Amino acid sequence: MKVFFSFIKKEFWHVLRDKRSMIILVGLPIMMILLYGFALSNEVKNSTVAILDNAQDEASHLLTDRFEHSQYFSVVQYLHNEKEIEEVFEKGKARLVVIFPQNFSDGLAHSRAGQVRLIGDASDPNTANIVINYASAIIRDYQAELIDNQALPYSIKVETRMLYNPQLLSTFNFVPGVMTLILMLLGAMMTSVSIVKEKENGTMEILLVSPMRPIFVVISKAIPYMVLCFVDVLIILVMAYTVLDMPMRGNLALLLAESLLFILTTLSLGLLISAVVNSQQVAMFISLVGLLMPSLIFSGFMFPIENMPLPMQIISNIVPTKWYYSIVKSIMVKGLDFSYVYKQTAILAGMTLFFMALAIKKFKVRLE
């Protein structure tokens, strides 16, 4: 064991002296959490709005004021006629045009009805749909206030609740997703590349003639990356709590234990890749294309798995990131305990043992 720990110490110093590896291992998680947390958000804020107010009355002014003071909109222009609408969209000055008809207040006061037209720029359909929904919500809130002030014979009021994320913040989705992708990328890629690099340099043979068994030589190279990936988890959690204001609702120790299990899964994948290739370029290509793309598609982070065809839903079950992403969301966002994630945990543990056994078998074949 003394020799084994000496190998681990040597690998730690080897990794720490490699500035490029340290930039990737430490800088990448920080960059991605900031990028996904602030830049790549599915929330649409400060959308530019143009107002065509044909009424110029109290109700239209009140609604316009609500648009101006909303965090989701920024009124940039007031139009004078409908001919200006197309020009506003062509120049990209506004994403939405709000049109108030003449006698808007009178219609609300006398006939209890009023119509507001919303025209969106659907060249980006997803954004246009979100912007229209935000604008409709502002109008519905104003309408609800008017209804509360009227004595109606009867009314139907709909009450909605959003559990776990009432403000619909994208952070609650991106932080678990970023953790999943970073651990998969760094754990598998860095481990496989570091071992294959020894093969290319011809130093692996020197390591294998040491008193230790070959598999322990390889494991000693993976342990530093296990520790550094665990440090990445801590960095992401600290930044999510302090920078992105994301609460930790579940058991922190359970989340860290599950993260350690997933790190072992990614390391076993890295060992398996290093066992079957002899080139750093091939190892990196497999890690980036063969692992990262399926992880991104089938984890449920970017695309709902339920919307996929049945064959793709079945394929998603063999992708480890699907199960870890589910675990992180259950613990971190929903605050659930182990009784709700034991199935995902068992699947990840089974995958880890399978990949590790296969990697050991391949190494034995190569090293006999």
C-alpha positions in Angstrom: 0.0 0.0 0.0 2.9 2.3 0.6 3.9 2.0 -3.0 0.3 2.6 -4.1 0.1 5.8 -2.1 3.4 6.9 -3.5 2.0 6.5 -7.0 -1.1 8.5 -6.1 1.1 11.3 -4.7 3.2 11.3 -7.8 0.1 11.6 -10.0 -1.2 14.5 -7.9 2.0 16.4 -8.4 1.9 15.6 -12.1 -1.6 17.0 -12.4 -1.0 20.1 -10.3 2.1 21.0 -12.3 0.1 20.8 -15.6 -1.2 24.4 -15.9 -3.5 23.5 -18.9 -5.1 20.7 -17.0 -5.7 22.8 -14.0 -7.3 25.6 -16.1 -9.7 23.0 -17.6 -10.4 21.3 -14.2 -11.0 24.5 -12.2 -11.7 27.2 -14.8 -14.2 25.3 -16.9 -16.8 24.8 -14.1 -16.6 28.4 -13.1 -16.9 29.6 -16.7 -19.9 27.3 -17.4 -21.8 28.1 -14.2 -21.5 31.8 -14.9 -22.3 31.3 -18.6 -25.4 29.2 -18.0 -26.4 31.2 -15.0 -26.4 34.6 -16.6 -26.0 34.4 -20.4 -27.7 31.2 -21.5 -31.0 31.6 -19.7 -34.3 30.5 -21.0 -36.0 33.5 -19.3 -36.7 36.4 -21.6 -36.0 39.7 -19.8 -35.9 43.3 -21.0 -37.8 42.6 -24.2 -38.2 45.7 -26.3 -41.8 46.8 -26.7 -43.4 49.5 -28.9 -46.7 51.0 -27.8 -49.5 52.1 -30.2 -51.9 53.9 -27.9 -55.0 55.0 -29.9 -57.0 55.5 -26.7 -54.7 57.8 -24.7 -56.9 57.3 -21.7 -56.5 56.3 -18.1 -56.7 52.5 -18.6 -54.2 52.5 -21.5 -51.8 54.6 -19.5 -52.0 52.3 -16.5 -51.3 49.2 -18.6 -48.4 51.0 -20.4 -47.0 51.9 -17.0 -47.1 48.3 -16.0 -45.1 47.3 -19.1 -42.5 49.9 -18.4 -42.0 48.8 -14.8 -41.9 45.1 -15.6 -38.5 43.3 -15.4 -39.5 41.5 -18.6 -40.1 44.5 -20.8 -38.6 47.8 -21.8 -40.8 50.3 -23.7 -38.5 51.7 -26.4 -40.9 53.5 -28.7 -44.4 55.0 -29.0 -46.0 54.6 -32.4 -48.5 56.9 -34.1 -50.1 54.6 -36.6 -50.2 51.0 -37.7 -48.0 51.7 -40.7 -45.0 52.0 -38.4 -45.4 48.5 -36.9 -43.8 46.6 -39.8 -40.9 49.1 -39.9 -40.3 48.6 -36.2 -40.0 44.8 -36.7 -37.9 45.2 -39.8 -35.3 47.3 -38.0 -35.3 45.0 -35.0 -36.2 47.7 -32.6 -38.9 45.8 -30.9 -40.0 42.2 -30.2 -43.5 43.1 -29.3 -46.1 45.8 -30.3 -49.0 46.5 -27.9 -52.0 48.2 -29.6 -54.7 49.9 -27.5 -58.0 50.6 -29.5 -59.8 53.9 -29.3 -62.1 54.4 -26.3 -60.4 51.6 -24.4 -61.5 52.9 -21.0 -65.0 53.6 -22.1 -65.4 50.1 -23.3 -64.2 48.7 -20.0 -66.5 51.1 -18.1 -69.7 50.7 -20.1 -69.7 47.4 -22.0 -67.3 45.6 -19.5 -65.1 44.6 -22.5 -61.9 45.8 -24.0 -59.5 44.4 -26.6 -55.7 44.7 -26.6 -53.8 43.5 -29.6 -50.4 41.9 -29.2 -48.2 41.6 -32.2 -44.9 39.6 -31.8 -41.9 39.1 -34.0 -42.1 35.4 -34.6 -38.9 35.1 -36.6 -37.8 33.5 -33.3 -40.9 31.5 -32.5 -39.9 30.4 -29.0 -39.0 33.8 -27.8 -42.1 35.3 -29.4 -44.3 32.8 -27.6 -42.7 33.6 -24.2 -42.9 37.3 -24.7 -46.6 37.1 -25.7 -47.3 35.0 -22.6 -45.5 37.5 -20.3 -47.5 40.4 -21.9 -50.8 38.4 -21.5 -50.0 37.8 -17.9 -49.7 41.6 -17.2 -53.0 42.2 -18.9 -54.7 39.4 -17.0 -53.4 40.8 -13.7 -54.9 44.2 -14.6 -58.2 42.5 -15.6 -58.3 40.6 -12.3 -58.1 43.8 -10.4 -60.9 45.3 -12.4 -63.1 42.2 -11.7 -62.4 42.4 -8.0 -63.9 45.9 -8.0 -67.1 44.9 -9.8 -70.1 43.2 -8.4 -70.6 40.3 -10.8 -73.4 37.7 -10.4 -70.9 34.9 -10.5 -67.3 34.4 -11.6 -64.8 31.6 -12.0 -61.4 32.3 -10.6 -58.4 30.1 -11.5 -55.7 29.7 -8.9 -52.3 28.3 -10.0 -49.3 27.3 -8.0 -45.8 26.4 -9.2 -44.1 24.0 -6.8 -40.3 24.0 -6.1 -39.6 27.0 -8.5 -42.5 29.4 -8.2 -40.6 32.2 -10.1 -39.7 29.8 -12.9 -36.0 30.7 -12.6 -33.8 29.0 -15.2 -31.1 28.6 -12.6 -33.0 25.7 -11.0 -32.6 23.8 -14.3 -29.2 24.9 -15.4 -27.2 24.3 -12.2 -28.0 20.5 -12.1 -27.4 20.3 -15.8 -24.0 22.0 -15.6 -22.9 19.8 -12.8 -23.9 16.7 -14.8 -22.1 17.8 -18.0 -18.9 19.0 -16.3 -18.5 15.8 -14.3 -19.1 13.6 -17.4 -16.7 15.7 -19.5 -13.9 16.1 -17.0 -14.1 12.7 -15.4 -14.1 10.7 -18.5 -11.9 12.9 -20.8 -9.1 13.8 -18.4 -8.7 10.3 -17.1 -8.6 8.7 -20.5 -6.3 11.3 -22.0 -3.9 11.1 -19.1 -3.5 7.3 -19.4 -3.3 7.3 -23.1 -0.6 10.0 -22.9 1.6 7.6 -21.0 1.1 5.0 -23.8 2.0 7.5 -26.5 5.1 8.7 -24.6 6.2 5.1 -23.9 6.3 5.6 -20.2 3.4 3.2 -19.4 5.7 0.2 -19.8 8.0 1.7 -17.2 5.1 2.1 -14.8 3.9 -1.4 -15.4 7.2 -3.0 -14.3 6.8 -1.5 -10.8 6.0 -3.9 -7.9 2.3 -2.9 -8.1 -0.3 -4.8 -10.2 -1.0 -3.0 -13.5 -4.6 -2.2 -12.6 -3.5 -0.4 -9.5 -1.1 1.7 -11.5 -4.0 2.8 -13.7 -6.3 3.4 -10.7 -3.6 5.6 -9.1 -3.8 7.8 -12.1 -7.5 8.2 -11.8 -7.7 9.1 -8.1 -6.4 12.7 -8.5 -9.1 13.4 -11.1 -11.7 11.9 -8.7 -10.6 14.4 -6.0 -10.4 17.3 -8.4 -13.9 16.5 -9.8 -15.2 16.5 -6.3 -13.7 19.9 -5.7 -15.5 21.0 -8.9 -18.8 19.9 -7.3 -18.0 22.0 -4.3 -17.2 25.0 -6.4 -20.4 24.7 -8.4 -22.5 24.4 -5.3 -20.9 27.4 -3.6 -21.3 29.5 -6.7 -24.9 28.4 -7.2 -25.7 29.5 -3.6 -23.7 32.7 -3.5 -23.8 34.0 -7.0 -27.0 32.6 -8.5 -29.0 32.6 -5.2 -30.1 29.0 -5.6 -31.2 27.3 -2.4 -30.0 23.9 -1.3 -33.3 22.3 -0.2 -32.2 18.7 0.3 -29.5 16.9 2.3 -26.1 18.2 1.3 -24.2 15.1 2.5 -26.5 12.9 0.3 -25.9 15.1 -2.7 -22.2 15.0 -2.2 -22.3 11.2 -1.8 -24.4 10.8 -5.0 -21.9 13.1 -6.8 -19.0 11.0 -5.7 -20.8 7.9 -7.1 -21.3 9.7 -10.5 -17.7 10.7 -10.5 -16.7 7.1 -10.1 -19.0 6.3 -13.0 -17.3 8.8 -15.2 -13.8 7.7 -14.2 -14.7 4.1 -15.0 -15.8 5.3 -18.4 -12.5 7.1 -18.8 -10.6 3.9 -17.8 -12.6 2.0 -20.4 -11.8 4.5 -23.1 -8.1 4.5 -22.3 -8.1 0.7 -22.4 -9.3 0.5 -26.0 -7.5 3.4 -27.7 -3.8 4.4 -28.1 -4.1 8.0 -29.2 -4.9 11.1 -27.2 -6.8 12.5 -30.2 -9.0 9.5 -30.4 -9.6 9.4 -26.6 -10.6 13.1 -26.7 -12.9 12.6 -29.7 -14.7 9.7 -28.0 -15.0 11.7 -24.8 -16.3 14.9 -26.5 -18.5 13.4 -29.3 -19.2 9.9 -28.0 -20.1 10.9 -24.4 -20.8 14.7 -24.3 -23.4 14.8 -27.1 -25.5 11.8 -25.8 -25.1 13.3 -22.3 -26.5 16.6 -23.5 -29.3 15.1 -25.5 -30.5 12.3 -23.3 -30.0 13.7 -19.8 -33.2 15.7 -19.9 -31.3 18.9 -19.3 -31.9 20.6 -22.7 -34.6 18.5 -24.2 -37.5 16.7 -22.4 -37.1 12.9 -22.7 -40.8 12.5 -22.7 -41.1 14.3 -26.0 -38.7 11.9 -27.8 -39.7 8.9 -29.8 -40.0 5.6 -27.8 -36.7 4.2 -29.2 -34.8 7.3 -28.1 -36.5 7.1 -24.7 -35.2 3.5 -24.3 -31.7 4.5 -25.4 -31.7 7.3 -22.8 -31.8 4.6 -20.0 -28.2 3.6 -20.8 -26.8 7.1 -20.5 -25.5 7.8 -16.9 -26.2 11.5 -17.0 -30.0 10.9 -17.2 -29.9 9.3 -13.8 -27.5 11.7 -12.1 -29.4 14.7 -13.4 -32.6 13.3 -11.9 -30.9 12.7 -8.6 -29.5 16.3 -8.4 -32.9 17.8 -9.2 -34.7 15.6 -6.7 -32.3 16.5 -3.9 -31.3 20.0 -4.7 -34.5 21.5 -6.1 -37.2 19.3 -4.6 -35.6 18.6 -1.3 -36.2 14.8 -1.4 -34.4 12.1 0.6 -32.7 8.9 -0.4 -36.0 6.9 -0.5 -36.9 8.9 -3.7 -33.5 8.4 -5.5 -32.5 4.9 -4.5 -33.5 3.5 -8.0 -31.3 6.0 -9.8 -28.5 5.3 -7.3 -28.7 1.6 -7.9 -28.6 2.1 -11.6 -25.5 4.3 -11.4 -23.8 1.9 -9.0 -24.5 -1.0 -11.5 -23.1 1.0 -14.4 -20.0 1.9 -12.4 -19.3 -1.8 -11.6 -20.0 -2.8 -15.2 -17.7 -0.2 -16.8 -15.0 -0.8 -14.2 -15.1 -4.6 -14.7 -15.0 -4.2 -18.5 -12.1 -1.7 -18.2 -10.1 -4.1 -15.9 -10.7 -7.0 -18.4 -9.5 -4.9 -21.3 -6.4 -3.8 -19.3 -5.6 -7.4 -18.4 -5.7 -8.4 -22.1 -3.4 -5.5 -23.0 -1.0 -6.0 -20.1 -0.4 -9.8 -20.2 
